[in-house]
């Protein structure tokens, strides 16, 4: 339904636009003083999933961080006091927080990029019932994610056999 323009509507709109120009908008207080520290530590773990960290380096420099250091850490671990930021799976963070490590989770990054490869005859996670599933190590991230997958479809962890892969 098209609305007809009337003189009254036109003058009302013109008056509102003119009044808006007279009002003084409040100042944005986004600009703060100098940073308390200009050094930040990021974890250095190889992998395509850490690509956002390299973009973060540019953003951190733009915010005033002058020294950005990279800390070598084992995959999936944030050693307290050594790095300021990292990207971890929630499972790893929960383990460290439960252990008493002083970690603050800021935000989520992604839900995961894991695939479960199977031999013929297995077309879904439910088909793993009674089968043996190879994981990197018992208690590893892969182990935990497989257990979460089977729990999601209603299987008990006791209904599959987890076996650590041998290193080659």
N, CA, C and O atoms as a DFTB+ gen file, in Angstrom:
672 C
 N C O
     1  1       0.840      -1.163       0.000
     2  2       0.000       0.000       0.000
     3  2       0.890       1.232       0.000
     4  3       1.642       1.462       0.948
     5  1       0.807       2.013      -1.048
     6  2       1.602       3.227      -1.184
     7  2       0.998       4.329      -0.328
     8  3      -0.221       4.495      -0.276
     9  1       1.863       5.080       0.341
    10  2       1.384       6.147       1.196
    11  2       1.514       7.463       0.430
    12  3       2.592       7.777      -0.075
    13  1       0.454       8.218       0.339
    14  2       0.481       9.492      -0.380
    15  2       1.192      10.533       0.471
    16  3       0.978      10.614       1.680
    17  1       2.039      11.325      -0.173
    18  2       2.750      12.393       0.530
    19  2       1.812      13.595       0.634
    20  3       1.268      14.061      -0.367
    21  1       1.632      14.083       1.844
    22  2       0.798      15.268       2.048
    23  2       1.682      16.412       2.502
    24  3       2.811      16.196       2.941
    25  1       1.165      17.635       2.396
    26  2       1.942      18.790       2.865
    27  2       2.216      18.673       4.366
    28  3       3.303      19.016       4.831
    29  1       1.239      18.194       5.110
    30  2       1.393      18.068       6.564
    31  2       2.520      17.075       6.908
    32  3       3.364      17.355       7.759
    33  1       2.521      15.905       6.229
    34  2       3.565      14.895       6.474
    35  2       4.939      15.436       6.058
    36  3       5.925      15.209       6.759
    37  1       5.015      16.145       4.934
    38  2       6.266      16.707       4.457
    39  2       6.827      17.710       5.457
    40  3       8.012      17.673       5.788
    41  1       5.953      18.622       5.943
    42  2       6.406      19.634       6.904
    43  2       6.816      19.006       8.236
    44  3       7.763      19.466       8.874
    45  1       6.107      17.960       8.655
    46  2       6.478      17.257       9.897
    47  2       7.865      16.640       9.768
    48  3       8.699      16.777      10.663
    49  1       8.104      15.965       8.657
    50  2       9.405      15.331       8.426
    51  2      10.501      16.375       8.341
    52  3      11.573      16.179       8.912
    53  1      10.267      17.480       7.646
    54  2      11.249      18.548       7.511
    55  2      11.561      19.163       8.873
    56  3      12.719      19.453       9.173
    57  1      10.543      19.360       9.689
    58  2      10.745      19.930      11.028
    59  2      11.573      18.998      11.904
    60  3      12.451      19.447      12.641
    61  1      11.292      17.699      11.822
    62  2      12.057      16.730      12.631
    63  2      13.518      16.709      12.195
    64  3      14.413      16.639      13.037
    65  1      13.768      16.768      10.897
    66  2      15.141      16.762      10.393
    67  2      15.879      18.011      10.853
    68  3      17.044      17.938      11.243
    69  1      15.207      19.152      10.808
    70  2      15.835      20.395      11.265
    71  2      16.114      20.376      12.753
    72  3      17.164      20.849      13.189
    73  1      15.196      19.840      13.542
    74  2      15.391      19.749      14.995
    75  2      16.550      18.831      15.350
    76  3      17.297      19.101      16.291
    77  1      16.700      17.758      14.607
    78  2      17.788      16.822      14.887
    79  2      19.135      17.491      14.718
    80  3      20.089      17.146      15.416
    81  1      19.232      18.457      13.789
    82  2      20.492      19.165      13.589
    83  2      20.828      20.086      14.743
    84  3      21.998      20.403      14.956
    85  1      19.823      20.525      15.493
    86  2      20.056      21.419      16.623
    87  2      20.507      20.675      17.876
    88  3      21.152      21.253      18.752
    89  1      20.167      19.403      17.956
    90  2      20.534      18.621      19.134
    91  2      22.007      18.271      19.078
    92  3      22.536      17.961      18.010
    93  1      22.662      18.320      20.204
    94  2      24.089      17.969      20.260
    95  2      24.212      16.521      20.709
    96  3      23.823      16.185      21.828
    97  1      24.750      15.657      19.848
    98  2      24.932      14.259      20.269
    99  2      26.032      14.162      21.322
   100  3      26.981      14.946      21.321
   101  1      25.890      13.200      22.208
   102  2      26.921      13.024      23.234
   103  2      28.203      12.512      22.590
   104  3      28.166      11.810      21.579
   105  1      29.328      12.869      23.183
   106  2      30.630      12.462      22.642
   107  2      30.893      10.990      22.944
   108  3      30.564      10.490      24.020
   109  1      31.485      10.321      21.988
   110  2      31.861       8.923      22.178
   111  2      33.135       8.874      23.004
   112  3      34.078       9.619      22.741
   113  1      33.167       8.012      23.989
   114  2      34.334       7.888      24.857
   115  2      35.155       6.654      24.497
   116  3      35.761       6.032      25.369
   117  1      35.175       6.305      23.233
   118  2      35.881       5.100      22.813
   119  2      37.394       5.252      22.951
   120  3      38.091       4.282      23.247
   121  1      37.892       6.442      22.743
   122  2      39.341       6.643      22.812
   123  2      39.747       6.740      24.274
   124  3      39.310       7.637      24.995
   125  1      40.584       5.811      24.701
   126  2      41.057       5.796      26.077
   127  2      42.516       6.204      26.110
   128  3      43.119       6.460      25.067
   129  1      43.066       6.263      27.267
   130  2      44.469       6.624      27.414
   131  2      45.387       5.522      26.919
   132  3      44.940       4.543      26.322
   133  1      46.662       5.694      27.171
   134  2      47.669       4.724      26.728
   135  2      47.471       3.384      27.434
   136  3      46.961       3.326      28.553
   137  1      47.879       2.319      26.767
   138  2      47.770       0.982      27.351
   139  2      48.677       0.847      28.569
   140  3      49.750       1.448      28.624
   141  1      48.239       0.053      29.545
   142  2      49.079      -0.199      30.718
   143  2      50.264      -1.078      30.357
   144  3      51.347      -0.932      30.925
   145  1      50.066      -1.977      29.426
   146  2      51.143      -2.840      28.948
   147  2      51.087      -2.865      27.427
   148  3      50.006      -2.822      26.839
   149  1      52.233      -2.934      26.801
   150  2      52.267      -2.968      25.337
   151  2      52.801      -4.306      24.833
   152  3      53.101      -4.456      23.649
   153  1      52.917      -5.279      25.739
   154  2      53.409      -6.600      25.375
   155  2      52.290      -7.617      25.552
   156  3      51.565      -7.588      26.546
   157  1      52.156      -8.507      24.590
   158  2      51.144      -9.548      24.682
   159  2      51.750     -10.846      24.154
   160  3      52.522     -10.839      23.195
   161  1      51.388     -11.960      24.795
   162  2      51.893     -13.265      24.378
   163  2      50.791     -14.107      23.763
   164  3      49.699     -14.225      24.317
   165  1      51.091     -14.692      22.605
   166  2      50.167     -15.588      21.916
   167  2      50.813     -16.956      21.826
   168  3      52.038     -17.059      21.761
   169  1      50.013     -18.002      21.821
   170  2      50.578     -19.342      21.694
   171  2      50.980     -19.596      20.254
   172  3      50.384     -19.060      19.320
   173  1      51.989     -20.416      20.095
   174  2      52.508     -20.752      18.767
   175  2      52.341     -22.252      18.568
   176  3      53.183     -23.050      18.979
   177  1      51.246     -22.613      17.935
   178  2      50.960     -24.010      17.638
   179  2      50.633     -24.074      16.151
   180  3      49.779     -23.319      15.687
   181  1      51.287     -24.954      15.388
   182  2      51.018     -24.997      13.952
   183  2      49.616     -25.521      13.647
   184  3      49.062     -26.322      14.401
   185  1      49.064     -25.066      12.554
   186  2      47.769     -25.568      12.117
   187  2      46.931     -24.484      11.481
   188  3      47.036     -23.311      11.840
   189  1      46.111     -24.876      10.548
   190  2      45.259     -23.926       9.837
   191  2      44.232     -23.294      10.770
   192  3      43.780     -22.177      10.518
   193  1      43.859     -23.981      11.832
   194  2      42.848     -23.450      12.742
   195  2      43.334     -22.216      13.498
   196  3      42.526     -21.492      14.079
   197  1      44.633     -21.971      13.497
   198  2      45.151     -20.806      14.201
   199  2      45.329     -19.601      13.286
   200  3      45.927     -18.602      13.685
   201  1      44.815     -19.689      12.066
   202  2      44.918     -18.562      11.132
   203  2      44.330     -17.270      11.718
   204  3      44.900     -16.201      11.500
   205  1      43.205     -17.331      12.456
   206  2      42.680     -16.082      13.032
   207  2      43.678     -15.393      13.958
   208  3      43.638     -14.172      14.111
   209  1      44.563     -16.156      14.570
   210  2      45.551     -15.571      15.462
   211  2      46.495     -14.640      14.700
   212  3      46.951     -13.637      15.249
   213  1      46.789     -14.964      13.446
   214  2      47.681     -14.121      12.663
   215  2      46.993     -12.826      12.254
   216  3      47.659     -11.805      12.087
   217  1      45.678     -12.849      12.089
   218  2      44.926     -11.626      11.848
   219  2      44.898     -10.809      13.133
   220  3      44.979      -9.582      13.102
   221  1      44.783     -11.497      14.257
   222  2      44.750     -10.816      15.550
   223  2      46.028     -10.024      15.785
   224  3      45.999      -8.981      16.438
   225  1      47.151     -10.510      15.258
   226  2      48.413      -9.790      15.445
   227  2      48.308      -8.377      14.878
   228  3      48.716      -7.418      15.533
   229  1      47.775      -8.239      13.684
   230  2      47.606      -6.916      13.085
   231  2      46.651      -6.052      13.904
   232  3      46.896      -4.864      14.112
   233  1      45.558      -6.664      14.367
   234  2      44.584      -5.918      15.164
   235  2      45.180      -5.470      16.492
   236  3      44.912      -4.359      16.949
   237  1      45.985      -6.325      17.113
   238  2      46.622      -5.966      18.383
   239  2      47.611      -4.819      18.194
   240  3      47.686      -3.916      19.028
   241  1      48.367      -4.854      17.099
   242  2      49.304      -3.746      16.809
   243  2      48.531      -2.443      16.604
   244  3      48.968      -1.386      17.059
   245  1      47.389      -2.514      15.922
   246  2      46.575      -1.320      15.698
   247  2      46.033      -0.753      17.010
   248  3      45.784       0.449      17.111
   249  1      45.849      -1.610      18.012
   250  2      45.353      -1.166      19.323
   251  2      46.460      -0.627      20.222
   252  3      46.186      -0.119      21.309
   253  1      47.720      -0.734      19.769
   254  2      48.814      -0.151      20.547
   255  2      49.790      -1.139      21.145
   256  3      50.726      -0.727      21.831
   257  1      49.608      -2.431      20.911
   258  2      50.576      -3.405      21.400
   259  2      51.787      -3.377      20.486
   260  3      51.661      -3.580      19.278
   261  1      52.949      -3.127      21.047
   262  2      54.156      -3.004      20.222
   263  2      54.968      -4.284      20.187
   264  3      55.639      -4.566      19.194
   265  1      54.916      -5.060      21.257
   266  2      55.667      -6.324      21.293
   267  2      54.688      -7.482      21.384
   268  3      53.994      -7.647      22.387
   269  1      54.641      -8.278      20.332
   270  2      53.788      -9.459      20.310
   271  2      54.708     -10.659      20.245
   272  3      55.384     -10.887      19.242
   273  1      54.729     -11.427      21.328
   274  2      55.633     -12.584      21.387
   275  2      54.832     -13.863      21.277
   276  3      53.679     -13.941      21.701
   277  1      55.471     -14.862      20.697
   278  2      54.836     -16.168      20.536
   279  2      55.473     -17.157      21.503
   280  3      56.695     -17.220      21.633
   281  1      54.632     -17.921      22.173
   282  2      55.067     -18.875      23.181
   283  2      54.844     -20.286      22.649
   284  3      53.733     -20.618      22.236
   285  1      55.878     -21.118      22.651
   286  2      55.730     -22.522      22.255
   287  2      55.015     -23.272      23.367
   288  3      55.458     -23.262      24.515
   289  1      53.920     -23.917      23.029
   290  2      53.157     -24.684      24.012
   291  2      52.722     -25.993      23.385
   292  3      52.630     -26.092      22.162
   293  1      52.454     -26.990      24.196
   294  2      51.881     -28.219      23.643
   295  2      50.487     -27.929      23.102
   296  3      49.802     -27.048      23.623
   297  1      50.049     -28.649      22.068
   298  2      48.711     -28.410      21.523
   299  2      47.630     -28.588      22.589
   300  3      47.662     -29.538      23.370
   301  1      46.677     -27.662      22.607
   302  2      45.527     -27.782      23.499
   303  2      45.773     -27.406      24.934
   304  3      44.965     -27.742      25.800
   305  1      46.881     -26.707      25.224
   306  2      47.188     -26.347      26.610
   307  2      47.556     -24.864      26.659
   308  3      48.261     -24.367      25.780
   309  1      47.086     -24.172      27.667
   310  2      47.482     -22.794      27.902
   311  2      48.247     -22.753      29.211
   312  3      47.640     -22.746      30.282
   313  1      49.583     -22.726      29.141
   314  2      50.357     -22.688      30.384
   315  2      50.136     -21.359      31.100
   316  3      50.429     -20.306      30.535
   317  1      49.627     -21.385      32.323
   318  2      49.359     -20.149      33.051
   319  2      50.625     -19.305      33.193
   320  3      51.695     -19.816      33.522
   321  1      50.482     -18.010      32.940
   322  2      51.591     -17.087      33.110
   323  2      52.531     -16.994      31.922
   324  3      53.440     -16.164      31.934
   325  1      52.346     -17.810      30.902
   326  2      53.266     -17.783      29.766
   327  2      52.655     -17.122      28.535
   328  3      53.359     -16.434      27.795
   329  1      51.371     -17.315      28.307
   330  2      50.698     -16.709      27.163
   331  2      49.452     -15.989      27.650
   332  3      48.809     -16.411      28.611
   333  1      49.125     -14.909      26.982
   334  2      47.950     -14.131      27.362
   335  2      46.693     -14.580      26.628
   336  3      45.597     -14.549      27.188
   337  1      46.854     -15.000      25.369
   338  2      45.717     -15.424      24.560
   339  2      46.057     -16.697      23.797
   340  3      47.199     -16.914      23.395
   341  1      45.058     -17.517      23.612
   342  2      45.193     -18.677      22.742
   343  2      43.812     -19.085      22.277
   344  3      42.803     -18.535      22.719
   345  1      43.779     -20.032      21.400
   346  2      42.515     -20.582      20.928
   347  2      42.499     -22.042      21.348
   348  3      43.303     -22.843      20.870
   349  1      41.586     -22.384      22.239
   350  2      41.476     -23.745      22.746
   351  2      40.072     -24.269      22.518
   352  3      39.114     -23.503      22.409
   353  1      39.967     -25.573      22.448
   354  2      38.641     -26.178      22.475
   355  2      38.124     -26.108      23.904
   356  3      38.895     -26.171      24.861
   357  1      36.824     -25.978      24.034
   358  2      36.226     -25.832      25.360
   359  2      36.610     -26.978      26.282
   360  3      36.789     -26.775      27.483
   361  1      36.739     -28.179      25.731
   362  2      37.096     -29.339      26.556
   363  2      38.427     -29.105      27.264
   364  3      38.560     -29.391      28.454
   365  1      39.406     -28.588      26.536
   366  2      40.708     -28.334      27.146
   367  2      40.625     -27.246      28.204
   368  3      41.231     -27.364      29.269
   369  1      39.885     -26.196      27.919
   370  2      39.740     -25.106      28.881
   371  2      39.090     -25.601      30.161
   372  3      39.523     -25.243      31.256
   373  1      38.046     -26.426      30.033
   374  2      37.348     -26.929      31.218
   375  2      38.271     -27.758      32.091
   376  3      38.236     -27.654      33.317
   377  1      39.097     -28.581      31.462
   378  2      40.033     -29.388      32.249
   379  2      40.965     -28.504      33.059
   380  3      41.203     -28.763      34.239
   381  1      41.492     -27.460      32.430
   382  2      42.428     -26.591      33.132
   383  2      41.733     -25.757      34.203
   384  3      42.284     -25.552      35.285
   385  1      40.529     -25.278      33.909
   386  2      39.793     -24.501      34.906
   387  2      39.461     -25.383      36.105
   388  3      39.594     -24.944      37.247
   389  1      39.028     -26.631      35.859
   390  2      38.739     -27.562      36.954
   391  2      39.982     -27.885      37.773
   392  3      39.893     -28.170      38.968
   393  1      41.143     -27.839      37.121
   394  2      42.397     -28.102      37.838
   395  2      42.853     -26.889      38.651
   396  3      43.840     -26.966      39.383
   397  1      42.131     -25.761      38.521
   398  2      42.473     -24.576      39.305
   399  2      43.330     -23.567      38.580
   400  3      43.751     -22.584      39.189
   401  1      43.610     -23.771      37.288
   402  2      44.406     -22.797      36.548
   403  2      43.603     -21.514      36.357
   404  3      42.403     -21.563      36.088
   405  1      44.270     -20.356      36.497
   406  2      43.554     -19.073      36.359
   407  2      43.330     -18.720      34.891
   408  3      44.136     -18.010      34.289
   409  1      42.242     -19.215      34.322
   410  2      41.937     -18.997      32.913
   411  2      40.603     -18.267      32.803
   412  3      39.651     -18.578      33.520
   413  1      40.546     -17.297      31.901
   414  2      39.308     -16.594      31.607
   415  2      38.948     -16.867      30.161
   416  3      39.738     -16.581      29.262
   417  1      37.770     -17.414      29.924
   418  2      37.300     -17.675      28.564
   419  2      36.573     -16.429      28.071
   420  3      35.634     -15.955      28.709
   421  1      37.018     -15.901      26.925
   422  2      36.429     -14.675      26.399
   423  2      35.281     -14.934      25.443
   424  3      34.235     -14.292      25.545
   425  1      35.458     -15.865      24.514
   426  2      34.401     -16.115      23.544
   427  2      34.633     -17.431      22.831
   428  3      35.697     -18.039      22.953
   429  1      33.650     -17.857      22.100
   430  2      33.782     -19.053      21.293
   431  2      34.330     -18.712      19.916
   432  3      34.145     -17.599      19.424
   433  1      34.999     -19.668      19.301
   434  2      35.576     -19.428      17.984
   435  2      34.848     -20.241      16.931
   436  3      34.336     -19.680      15.962
   437  1      34.793     -21.543      17.103
   438  2      34.038     -22.382      16.174
   439  2      33.668     -23.677      16.868
   440  3      34.202     -24.000      17.929
   441  1      32.759     -24.409      16.268
   442  2      32.234     -25.605      16.926
   443  2      33.094     -26.830      16.698
   444  3      32.867     -27.859      17.335
   445  1      34.041     -26.758      15.840
   446  2      34.938     -27.891      15.620
   447  2      34.994     -28.307      14.170
   448  3      34.097     -28.020      13.378
   449  1      36.052     -28.979      13.853
   450  2      36.224     -29.425      12.466
   451  2      36.786     -30.845      12.489
   452  3      37.843     -31.121      11.921
   453  1      36.069     -31.722      13.146
   454  2      36.525     -33.096      13.264
   455  2      35.673     -34.016      12.416
   456  3      34.469     -33.811      12.260
   457  1      36.312     -35.024      11.877
   458  2      35.604     -36.051      11.129
   459  2      35.956     -37.390      11.742
   460  3      37.072     -37.607      12.213
   461  1      35.004     -38.261      11.725
   462  2      35.201     -39.609      12.225
   463  2      35.231     -40.530      11.008
   464  3      34.221     -40.694      10.323
   465  1      36.385     -41.128      10.743
   466  2      36.537     -42.004       9.586
   467  2      36.250     -43.438      10.011
   468  3      36.668     -43.874      11.084
   469  1      35.535     -44.163       9.164
   470  2      35.139     -45.528       9.510
   471  2      35.312     -46.453       8.314
   472  3      35.412     -46.016       7.168
   473  1      35.342     -47.748       8.619
   474  2      35.422     -48.758       7.568
   475  2      34.026     -49.047       7.041
   476  3      33.030     -48.551       7.569
   477  1      33.968     -49.862       5.987
   478  2      32.692     -50.215       5.374
   479  2      31.714     -50.789       6.385
   480  3      32.115     -51.442       7.348
   481  1      30.445     -50.544       6.165
   482  2      29.411     -51.051       7.054
   483  2      29.056     -50.096       8.172
   484  3      28.048     -50.296       8.849
   485  1      29.853     -49.064       8.385
   486  2      29.563     -48.068       9.414
   487  2      29.155     -46.801       8.686
   488  3      29.969     -46.155       8.027
   489  1      27.881     -46.457       8.816
   490  2      27.357     -45.305       8.084
   491  2      26.997     -44.143       9.004
   492  3      26.634     -43.066       8.533
   493  1      27.095     -44.356      10.306
   494  2      26.773     -43.302      11.259
   495  2      27.355     -43.640      12.620
   496  3      27.855     -44.745      12.834
   497  1      27.288     -42.691      13.532
   498  2      27.859     -42.871      14.866
   499  2      27.172     -44.016      15.605
   500  3      27.826     -44.730      16.364
   501  1      25.875     -44.206      15.401
   502  2      25.168     -45.310      16.063
   503  2      25.744     -46.676      15.681
   504  3      25.683     -47.618      16.470
   505  1      26.301     -46.783      14.473
   506  2      26.882     -48.042      14.018
   507  2      28.182     -48.399      14.741
   508  3      28.730     -49.479      14.526
   509  1      28.680     -47.499      15.598
   510  2      29.905     -47.780      16.350
   511  2      29.645     -48.688      17.553
   512  3      30.589     -49.173      18.176
   513  1      28.387     -48.918      17.881
   514  2      28.048     -49.759      19.031
   515  2      28.701     -51.131      18.876
   516  3      28.509     -51.814      17.870
   517  1      29.471     -51.519      19.886
   518  2      30.161     -52.809      19.884
   519  2      31.446     -52.833      19.069
   520  3      32.086     -53.879      18.963
   521  1      31.837     -51.699      18.491
   522  2      33.035     -51.634      17.660
   523  2      34.199     -51.025      18.438
   524  3      34.014     -50.440      19.505
   525  1      35.386     -51.172      17.887
   526  2      36.587     -50.575      18.458
   527  2      36.890     -49.273      17.724
   528  3      36.885     -49.236      16.494
   529  1      37.152     -48.209      18.474
   530  2      37.428     -46.893      17.895
   531  2      38.838     -46.475      18.300
   532  3      39.169     -46.448      19.485
   533  1      39.660     -46.153      17.317
   534  2      41.020     -45.713      17.593
   535  2      41.057     -44.234      17.920
   536  3      40.458     -43.423      17.214
   537  1      41.748     -43.879      18.975
   538  2      41.931     -42.483      19.374
   539  2      43.414     -42.234      19.582
   540  3      44.196     -43.173      19.737
   541  1      43.795     -40.969      19.584
   542  2      45.201     -40.611      19.750
   543  2      45.748     -41.170      21.063
   544  3      46.807     -41.797      21.081
   545  1      45.039     -40.946      22.136
   546  2      45.418     -41.461      23.451
   547  2      44.193     -41.388      24.352
   548  3      43.322     -40.540      24.162
   549  1      44.133     -42.275      25.324
   550  2      43.035     -42.228      26.290
   551  2      43.179     -40.923      27.078
   552  3      44.248     -40.626      27.611
   553  1      42.098     -40.154      27.145
   554  2      42.114     -38.866      27.827
   555  2      42.468     -37.706      26.911
   556  3      42.443     -36.555      27.347
   557  1      42.800     -37.979      25.645
   558  2      43.152     -36.917      24.698
   559  2      41.901     -36.178      24.234
   560  3      40.778     -36.589      24.525
   561  1      42.114     -35.089      23.512
   562  2      40.996     -34.338      22.964
   563  2      40.170     -35.219      22.038
   564  3      38.940     -35.199      22.098
   565  1      40.842     -36.000      21.171
   566  2      40.127     -36.894      20.263
   567  2      39.276     -37.901      21.012
   568  3      38.143     -38.180      20.620
   569  1      39.816     -38.443      22.082
   570  2      39.085     -39.386      22.935
   571  2      37.823     -38.731      23.478
   572  3      36.739     -39.310      23.412
   573  1      37.965     -37.533      24.013
   574  2      36.832     -36.822      24.591
   575  2      35.780     -36.515      23.535
   576  3      34.583     -36.645      23.792
   577  1      36.222     -36.107      22.343
   578  2      35.260     -35.769      21.291
   579  2      34.511     -37.001      20.794
   580  3      33.321     -36.910      20.491
   581  1      35.177     -38.146      20.705
   582  2      34.480     -39.378      20.307
   583  2      33.425     -39.727      21.356
   584  3      32.305     -40.103      21.010
   585  1      33.775     -39.607      22.618
   586  2      32.809     -39.897      23.690
   587  2      31.617     -38.944      23.625
   588  3      30.482     -39.347      23.882
   589  1      31.873     -37.691      23.284
   590  2      30.782     -36.731      23.152
   591  2      29.895     -37.078      21.959
   592  3      28.674     -36.936      22.026
   593  1      30.514     -37.536      20.864
   594  2      29.729     -37.921      19.682
   595  2      28.803     -39.091      19.988
   596  3      27.627     -39.061      19.626
   597  1      29.321     -40.119      20.651
   598  2      28.485     -41.290      20.922
   599  2      27.400     -40.949      21.946
   600  3      26.285     -41.464      21.862
   601  1      27.722     -40.081      22.915
   602  2      26.717     -39.677      23.898
   603  2      25.604     -38.876      23.225
   604  3      24.444     -38.970      23.625
   605  1      25.952     -38.093      22.212
   606  2      24.965     -37.268      21.513
   607  2      23.897     -38.119      20.828
   608  3      22.750     -37.691      20.697
   609  1      24.274     -39.329      20.390
   610  2      23.295     -40.195      19.717
   611  2      22.711     -41.241      20.666
   612  3      22.006     -42.148      20.225
   613  1      23.003     -41.121      21.982
   614  2      22.372     -41.988      22.963
   615  2      23.149     -43.237      23.333
   616  3      22.629     -44.088      24.055
   617  1      24.378     -43.370      22.858
   618  2      25.194     -44.529      23.251
   619  2      25.953     -44.220      24.529
   620  3      26.291     -43.070      24.807
   621  1      26.212     -45.254      25.294
   622  2      27.037     -45.124      26.486
   623  2      28.487     -45.356      26.074
   624  3      28.745     -46.172      25.189
   625  1      29.438     -44.661      26.691
   626  2      30.849     -44.903      26.372
   627  2      31.253     -46.370      26.539
   628  3      32.191     -46.832      25.890
   629  1      30.551     -47.098      27.404
   630  2      30.883     -48.515      27.597
   631  2      30.440     -49.377      26.409
   632  3      30.816     -50.546      26.322
   633  1      29.643     -48.807      25.493
   634  2      29.165     -49.572      24.351
   635  2      30.134     -49.548      23.167
   636  3      29.880     -50.182      22.143
   637  1      31.246     -48.814      23.308
   638  2      32.295     -48.838      22.293
   639  2      33.611     -49.119      22.990
   640  3      33.756     -48.875      24.188
   641  1      34.561     -49.627      22.241
   642  2      35.888     -49.904      22.812
   643  2      36.879     -48.880      22.256
   644  3      37.121     -48.845      21.050
   645  1      37.450     -48.054      23.123
   646  2      38.447     -47.095      22.691
   647  2      39.826     -47.720      22.745
   648  3      40.200     -48.322      23.751
   649  1      40.579     -47.581      21.677
   650  2      41.936     -48.118      21.669
   651  2      42.889     -47.065      21.162
   652  3      42.707     -46.528      20.069
   653  1      43.923     -46.759      21.962
   654  2      44.907     -45.746      21.538
   655  2      45.671     -46.234      20.310
   656  3      46.042     -47.404      20.216
   657  1      45.900     -45.303      19.362
   658  2      46.693     -45.623      18.188
   659  2      48.148     -45.743      18.603
   660  3      48.604     -45.027      19.496
   661  1      48.871     -46.633      17.967
   662  2      50.304     -46.722      18.240
   663  2      51.010     -45.685      17.387
   664  3      50.652     -45.488      16.225
   665  1      52.015     -45.016      17.952
   666  2      52.749     -44.002      17.191
   667  2      53.632     -44.700      16.167
   668  3      54.211     -45.754      16.431
   669  1      53.718     -44.090      15.004
   670  2      54.488     -44.697      13.913
   671  2      55.708     -43.905      13.609
   672  3      56.474     -44.270      12.717
